[in-house]
Amino acid sequence: MPYPETFEGYMIKDQSKWSDFEKKEFKPKKFEEYDIDIKVDCCGVCGSDVHTITGGWGECPLPICVGHEIIGKAIKVGSKVTTVKVGDRVGVGAQIRACMECKLCKADQENYCPHKIDTYGAPYEDGTIAQGGYASHVRAHEYFTFQIPDNIESKDAGPMMCAGITTWSPLVRAKVGPGKKVAVLGVGGLGHFGILWAKALGAEVYALSHSPSKEADAKKMGAKEFIVTSKKDWHKPYAFEFDFILNTADMTHTFNLQEYMSTLNVNGEFHNVGLPDEPLPKMMAQDFAPNGAKIGGSHIGNRPEMLSMLKLASEKNIKPYIETIDISEKGCKEAVERVKKNDVRYRFSLIGYDKVFGER
């Protein structure tokens, strides 16, 4: 592989055959002064990868190499890069660029920049399509590349780059901490991070799930109570109970949202980070009146939040629940098909990159 002219990755070329991966070469964007080339060693498998390749979120540019929970080693840095040096272990999440000039970027809201570029499936200014981390290398902007603390294993750090920050950001922006009651809806790849973070921040944590089989895990992660939402009238004992509900489920279109809203304290918030393929259920304006509740959502997090999350995970030795699979056509297929079926506790990391891409 004639690096750095081309990279190589596991790509799909047909959304109707969304789990059929093929190892192919692709050309990255032109290397620029703030860019960092990373030899990928590990990449988490995100629900976003599955929504993208299945067409659940619409058409995507093909062929595509997904993956935005990337951990690897910096092997080349641009002339203006100051935060990373060659040899550093670094991570990249779901965003790889922003304009860095608009009012949002200047206010640490770069994750909402109208000119942001996603790590895969998004066009750069020159028309090159960004490709993700099921690949030999990734080329990333310095601002969206993060030093990984030494005591966080790569397989654990990968899922923090998306699932971790996606749940961390809304919790810290809601000032979750001691004295707050937080319910995490869905105990999965996102939800288990939500429980771990909310507990570490000092909140009283409750887990909401339709699956009773996850109770022991949720309590081990830090949940005070495990509430089974498939039981009739589950919500009634918890009226006005929670200051914040972090909804990590991607089946919200099937929910009776009024039941969940009734468990919020006055001015509490039902906050969505799980993004289903279908619209939310119909609601009336009157549904928000009994407790002055709100529904909101968010998109990943900003750089300061990513750094604070990694710092806390390092200091408190927080470890997510991770399964690993060696990357290959077969490994990628198994990983995305099992994520589609929710058959993972609770996040996959693809490993073994040197076996298929060489030492690089």
C-alpha positions, 0 to 999 in steps of 0.5 A: 500500500503506497502510503500516504497516497492511499489508505485501505479499509473495509467498505460496503458498496451496496446498502441492500447488502449492508453487512458485506464488507470488502477490503478496498483502497481509497484516497484520503483528502490532501494533507494540510498543515493542521492534519494528523495521520493516524495508524488505526489500531482499534475502532469501536462499532457504533449504532450510527455505523449500522444506521448508515450502512442499512440506509436507516438514515437515508442514502450515503455515498458509496463505497463507504468505510464507516467507524468513528470510534478510532484509536491509533498512533500518530505517524505524521503531523502537519506543520502547525500541529502543536497538541500531538507529536509523532508516536502519540496514542490518540483518538478520533470521534464522530466529527473530523473538522469544523470551520473554526471561524463561526460564532459557534466554533469560537464559543466551544460549540464546534459540534454544532458548526453548520460547516462541520464534517463528519468522520465518514460519509461527508464531503470535504471542500475538494469533494473527497468523501471522508472515510472512517476507522474500519481502515488502515489509517485516518487523516484528522484535523488536530482539533478533533484528535485527542490524546488518550491517557496511558491507563485507558486501554485502546479497546475501552477508549475507542467507544468513548470517542462517540458513545462516551462523549455523546452521553457525557456532554448532555450530563455535564451541560445539565449540571448533573451531580450530587443532589440530582436524580438521573434516569438512564433509559436503555442499558446498551452501548450508549446507556451503560456509559450514561450510568457510569458517567452519571454515577461518577458525577455524583448523581443518584442514578436509575436505570430504565429498561424493558429488559429485566435481564440487564438488572445485575449489570446496571446495578453493578455500573452504579444504578440505585434502582432498575425499573422495568418499563415493560410492566404495566403502570411502571411509571406511577410510583415515580411521578415527579421523580427525575431531574433528567432522563437520558434517553439512549434508546433508538426505539423511541418511536414505539414509546408512550412518551407521556408515561416517561414525561410524567416521571420528570420533576418540575422543569425536568428534561427528557433528553434524546441521544438515541436516534431512531430511524422513525419519527418520534410519537405524536404528542400534544402541547398539553403533555408538557404542562403538568410538570413544565417538562422539556424534550431535547437532544444533542450531538456528540460533544465539544473538545473541552468536554472530550478532554474532561471525560477522558480525564475523569475516566482515567482518574476514576479508572472507569471501564466500559463493558467491551467485547472485541472482534478481530477486524476482517470481512467476517469480523465487520459483518459479525459486528454490525449484524450483532449490533443491529440485533442488540446482541452485544454487552455493551459495545464492540471494538474491532482490534487486530489491525496489524494482522490485516494491514501490516505494521504500517 
